[in-house]
């Protein structure tokens, strides 16, 4: 039940919020020193969370010193610093998935591709099976050393999520309206800005546009049947406009496209945020095939057809996986869960515990009526944040009774 997820998630989100406040403050200072849009962003994104504003006012005393130093740094240096501090926040999520809930991620690819992962710019094209897919790519990115530059194209509403959304805004995620008239220009300008990115990055695009659900699969099958296309069983029909623009914009400086296939073993549940919070383990196997962007077709229609063909092949690969439970490529056994995330968690947990103890002593949170009121307000606010995230990731009721 969601109530159990909220209860289990409160202590984790306490820690996540504590870390996010620190990181958002650092990002605000860094970003404000290189962007005149700073005051606008504060008004539009942070106003509903007054605690952030108040904490930032406290830091304004340091603003002059930061402005005189950080603004002199290059855009490249800014990205490196921003990536490093944001990685600390993502590592807490990696810890939650791998250590708290026991999420198992097994990677299958050829050894040559594995050696290149994290060492080159790459466009990732996974099938979209759950609300945890973006965080799944973070697990893979962390294991190959590029978590601090793992970017994703996501729906615009994501940027309004408390702490998480604000961090992704600074982190150069690309937010789309799912309206091509608006998104085309946004995508092209965002990709143009990545040409001078100072370290190997991953850009993930979910070409299907939405998660696989019984209703969406039925719609895709009906559409494919009406158009005389191959009828999918495990994937949706890709939306190729965004993919074509992405490839054409990135191919001049991004050498690789990783065709990522996410498979859920038989009788295993789909990974979700709710399951992670409730400490319910799940397992996925990931198959990656590398393509050189130089070898992709030159024309827009050729790229679109290539994408459709890859999803037909991906569907066949998932059918074979359903029958055999594995992929042809050997599992990369060196790709294990992160000890780094465990270390980061304990460091921030220690800092949070110390801060909580000092606050309890200073404000009598456990020994006065006023303290109980403050504590209840804080816990209630965190519970609301957990609820917002769970509602954001929840699937709508499904009309189709078919199981995936």
Protein Blocks (a to p, Z undefined) as FASTA:
>chain_A
ZZlmmmmmmmmmmmmmmmmmmmmmmmmmmmmmmccklmmmmmmmmmmmmmlmmmmmmmmm
mmmmmmmmmmmpcfklmmmmmmmmmmmmmmmmmmmmmmmnopacdddddfklmmmgopac
cddddddfbfklmmmmmmmmmmnopmmmcccdddfklmmpghklmmmmmnopacdehiak
lmmmmmmmmmmmmmmpcbdcdddddfkopacdfklmmmmmmmmmmnopacdfkbccddfk
lmmmmmmmmmmmpcbdcdddddddehiacddfklmmnopacddddddddddfklpcfbfk
lmmmmmmmmmmmmmmmmmmmmmnopafbdcdfklccdfklmmmmmmmmmmmmmmmmmmmm
mnopmlcfklmmmmmmmmmmmmmmmmmmmmmmpccddfblcdZZ
